[in-house]
Amino acid sequence: MPDALRTVQALADRGIGLQALDVDLDTSTASGRLMLNMLLMLAEWERDLLRERTFEGVARARAAGRRPGPKPKLDEENTAAVRAAVAGGPPGSPHRASPLLRPG
């Protein structure tokens, strides 16, 4: 919200007013500036409310023993296989290569 107000103020300092034709808003008038400020404050309140609800939802999920966020792409068996392969050495090391790809 502060960025929008700064932009509107910078334009007003240069003698430029904004008009939103669909809602009949004109920042060159006192009532237009009041309406703009009210709309910006409502937008900020809505963002804050969404943020609070998200944090509350994450806290409830964690309290219920669930892990918030996207579902894992791999099941436990595939995850274990990937971890075992990674623990076997860096990529390209001979002891990790497929028997068909080993030299000799």
N, C-alpha and C positions, 0 to 999 in steps of 0.2 A: 503494500500500500504506500509506503513512503516514496517509492520510486514514481508512482503515478502522480502523487501530489507534487513532487519536485518537478516533474515534467510539465504538469499543468501550470505551476507557478512560473517556471522558466518561460513558457510560452506567453503567459499573461504579462510578464515583465517586458516582453518584446511587443506587447500590444496585440497578441494573437489570442482569440477566444476559441473555444471548442464548441461545436454544436453536434449533438446526437439527434438526428432528425426523427428516428423511430420512437424516441421517448420524450421528445420535445425538451431537451436539456441544452442550456446555453450557459457556458461558464463566464460569459461576459456580464451576467447579471448576478445579483446577490442570491436570489433564489436558486439559480442554476448552480452556483458554487456550493450552496448548502446541500442541494440534492446530490451533487457529485460526492461530497464528503460523506453523506449518509450512505450512499451506495458503496463507497470504498470501505467504510467501517463495517457494513453488513458482510461484505466479501471477506474481510479479515476475520470477523467473528465466525463465519461459516468454516473458514480454513482451520481456525483454532479448535472449533467443535469437532471437526473431522479428525484432527490430530489427537485430541483427547479420547475420542471413541476408539481410535486405532490402538492407542496405548492401553486402554482398558481391556480391549479384546485380546491383545497379546498377553497381558497379565493374567486374564482369566484362563486362556489356553495353557499357559505355563503352569498355573496352579492346578489345572486338571491333568497335568502330565503330558500334554501334547506339545509338540514342537511347532511353533508358528512358522509360516513360510511355505514355499512350494514343496510338493511331495517329492521324495527322492526318485531319481530316474532309474536307479539300479536297485534290485532286491538284495537281501542280505548275502545270498550266495554269490552273486556277481560282484558285489562290493568286496567280499573276502578274496575272490579271485584276483581282482585288480590290485588289492593291497599286497597280496602274495607276490604278484608279478613285479610290483614296484620295489618290494623289499629284496627281490632277487638281484638287484643291481641296476646300474644306470642303463638307459636305452642304448642298444647297439653293442652291449657287452656280450662276449661269446657264450657265457653260460645262460644267457636269457634267450638266445636266438633259437628258432625252431630247428630241429634236427635236419630238416630238408635244406635249410639255408646255411648250415655250417660248412666252412671250407674243408676239403680233404676228404 
